[in-house]
Amino acid sequence: MAINYDRLFHMMIDKKITNAQLKDRAGVSANIITRLKRNEYVSMESIEKICKTLNCGVDDILEFEHICEK
């Protein structure tokens, strides 16, 4: 299973929040923003900070993708 953060970036566009603004407001590192852009693992602590900053739930910013093997 893979994680996809497209919902987060769509929400940021809707709210007119830049990556730098999210980093500063949520108190996360630039590395976390990079990991989000690459759909890589991010700790639940960081996800919680982002959700509090954006006043949303986890399911509003990420989704799990099922990878089918052939």
Rosetta constraint file for C-alpha pairs under 8 A:
AtomPair CA 1 CA 64 HARMONIC 6.41 0.50
AtomPair CA 1 CA 65 HARMONIC 5.64 0.50
AtomPair CA 1 CA 66 HARMONIC 4.86 0.50
AtomPair CA 1 CA 67 HARMONIC 5.82 0.50
AtomPair CA 2 CA 39 HARMONIC 7.90 0.50
AtomPair CA 2 CA 64 HARMONIC 5.64 0.50
AtomPair CA 2 CA 65 HARMONIC 5.06 0.50
AtomPair CA 2 CA 66 HARMONIC 6.52 0.50
AtomPair CA 2 CA 67 HARMONIC 7.10 0.50
AtomPair CA 3 CA 39 HARMONIC 5.97 0.50
AtomPair CA 3 CA 40 HARMONIC 7.08 0.50
AtomPair CA 3 CA 41 HARMONIC 7.49 0.50
AtomPair CA 3 CA 62 HARMONIC 6.76 0.50
AtomPair CA 3 CA 63 HARMONIC 5.81 0.50
AtomPair CA 3 CA 64 HARMONIC 4.62 0.50
AtomPair CA 3 CA 65 HARMONIC 5.96 0.50
AtomPair CA 4 CA 39 HARMONIC 5.33 0.50
AtomPair CA 4 CA 62 HARMONIC 5.62 0.50
AtomPair CA 4 CA 63 HARMONIC 5.35 0.50
AtomPair CA 4 CA 64 HARMONIC 6.19 0.50
AtomPair CA 4 CA 65 HARMONIC 6.83 0.50
AtomPair CA 5 CA 9 HARMONIC 6.81 0.50
AtomPair CA 5 CA 36 HARMONIC 6.29 0.50
AtomPair CA 5 CA 37 HARMONIC 7.26 0.50
AtomPair CA 5 CA 39 HARMONIC 6.03 0.50
AtomPair CA 5 CA 61 HARMONIC 5.94 0.50
AtomPair CA 5 CA 62 HARMONIC 4.58 0.50
AtomPair CA 5 CA 63 HARMONIC 6.69 0.50
AtomPair CA 6 CA 10 HARMONIC 6.20 0.50
AtomPair CA 6 CA 61 HARMONIC 7.23 0.50
AtomPair CA 6 CA 62 HARMONIC 6.88 0.50
AtomPair CA 7 CA 11 HARMONIC 6.12 0.50
AtomPair CA 7 CA 60 HARMONIC 6.34 0.50
AtomPair CA 7 CA 61 HARMONIC 4.67 0.50
AtomPair CA 7 CA 62 HARMONIC 5.80 0.50
AtomPair CA 7 CA 63 HARMONIC 7.70 0.50
AtomPair CA 8 CA 12 HARMONIC 6.20 0.50
AtomPair CA 8 CA 60 HARMONIC 6.99 0.50
AtomPair CA 8 CA 61 HARMONIC 4.05 0.50
AtomPair CA 8 CA 62 HARMONIC 6.47 0.50
AtomPair CA 9 CA 13 HARMONIC 6.24 0.50
AtomPair CA 9 CA 61 HARMONIC 7.77 0.50
AtomPair CA 10 CA 14 HARMONIC 6.25 0.50
AtomPair CA 11 CA 15 HARMONIC 6.10 0.50
AtomPair CA 11 CA 61 HARMONIC 7.52 0.50
AtomPair CA 12 CA 16 HARMONIC 5.71 0.50
AtomPair CA 12 CA 17 HARMONIC 4.93 0.50
AtomPair CA 12 CA 18 HARMONIC 6.84 0.50
AtomPair CA 13 CA 17 HARMONIC 6.28 0.50
AtomPair CA 13 CA 18 HARMONIC 7.78 0.50
AtomPair CA 17 CA 21 HARMONIC 6.03 0.50
AtomPair CA 17 CA 22 HARMONIC 6.53 0.50
AtomPair CA 18 CA 22 HARMONIC 6.24 0.50
AtomPair CA 19 CA 23 HARMONIC 6.13 0.50
AtomPair CA 19 CA 33 HARMONIC 6.83 0.50
AtomPair CA 20 CA 24 HARMONIC 6.21 0.50
AtomPair CA 20 CA 30 HARMONIC 7.87 0.50
AtomPair CA 21 CA 25 HARMONIC 5.93 0.50
AtomPair CA 22 CA 26 HARMONIC 5.73 0.50
AtomPair CA 22 CA 27 HARMONIC 7.93 0.50
AtomPair CA 22 CA 50 HARMONIC 7.52 0.50
AtomPair CA 22 CA 53 HARMONIC 7.86 0.50
AtomPair CA 23 CA 27 HARMONIC 5.70 0.50
AtomPair CA 23 CA 28 HARMONIC 5.07 0.50
AtomPair CA 23 CA 29 HARMONIC 6.15 0.50
AtomPair CA 23 CA 30 HARMONIC 6.51 0.50
AtomPair CA 23 CA 33 HARMONIC 6.98 0.50
AtomPair CA 24 CA 28 HARMONIC 6.82 0.50
AtomPair CA 25 CA 53 HARMONIC 6.58 0.50
AtomPair CA 26 CA 49 HARMONIC 5.39 0.50
AtomPair CA 26 CA 50 HARMONIC 5.40 0.50
AtomPair CA 26 CA 52 HARMONIC 7.75 0.50
AtomPair CA 26 CA 53 HARMONIC 5.57 0.50
AtomPair CA 27 CA 49 HARMONIC 7.34 0.50
AtomPair CA 28 CA 32 HARMONIC 6.36 0.50
AtomPair CA 28 CA 33 HARMONIC 7.75 0.50
AtomPair CA 28 CA 46 HARMONIC 6.64 0.50
AtomPair CA 28 CA 49 HARMONIC 7.77 0.50
AtomPair CA 29 CA 33 HARMONIC 6.86 0.50
AtomPair CA 30 CA 34 HARMONIC 6.32 0.50
AtomPair CA 31 CA 35 HARMONIC 6.15 0.50
AtomPair CA 32 CA 36 HARMONIC 6.18 0.50
AtomPair CA 32 CA 42 HARMONIC 6.76 0.50
AtomPair CA 32 CA 46 HARMONIC 7.76 0.50
AtomPair CA 33 CA 37 HARMONIC 6.29 0.50
AtomPair CA 34 CA 38 HARMONIC 6.33 0.50
AtomPair CA 35 CA 39 HARMONIC 6.13 0.50
AtomPair CA 35 CA 40 HARMONIC 5.01 0.50
AtomPair CA 35 CA 41 HARMONIC 6.87 0.50
AtomPair CA 35 CA 42 HARMONIC 6.85 0.50
AtomPair CA 36 CA 40 HARMONIC 5.95 0.50
AtomPair CA 36 CA 41 HARMONIC 7.64 0.50
AtomPair CA 36 CA 42 HARMONIC 7.07 0.50
AtomPair CA 42 CA 46 HARMONIC 6.59 0.50
AtomPair CA 42 CA 47 HARMONIC 6.98 0.50
AtomPair CA 43 CA 47 HARMONIC 6.42 0.50
AtomPair CA 44 CA 48 HARMONIC 5.94 0.50
AtomPair CA 45 CA 49 HARMONIC 6.35 0.50
AtomPair CA 46 CA 50 HARMONIC 6.27 0.50
AtomPair CA 47 CA 51 HARMONIC 6.12 0.50
AtomPair CA 47 CA 58 HARMONIC 7.21 0.50
AtomPair CA 48 CA 52 HARMONIC 6.13 0.50
AtomPair CA 48 CA 58 HARMONIC 7.66 0.50
AtomPair CA 49 CA 53 HARMONIC 6.16 0.50
AtomPair CA 50 CA 54 HARMONIC 6.13 0.50
AtomPair CA 51 CA 55 HARMONIC 5.59 0.50
AtomPair CA 51 CA 56 HARMONIC 5.04 0.50
AtomPair CA 51 CA 57 HARMONIC 5.82 0.50
AtomPair CA 51 CA 58 HARMONIC 6.48 0.50
AtomPair CA 51 CA 61 HARMONIC 7.80 0.50
AtomPair CA 52 CA 56 HARMONIC 6.64 0.50
AtomPair CA 56 CA 60 HARMONIC 6.25 0.50
AtomPair CA 56 CA 61 HARMONIC 7.88 0.50
AtomPair CA 57 CA 61 HARMONIC 7.18 0.50
AtomPair CA 58 CA 62 HARMONIC 6.30 0.50
AtomPair CA 59 CA 63 HARMONIC 6.38 0.50
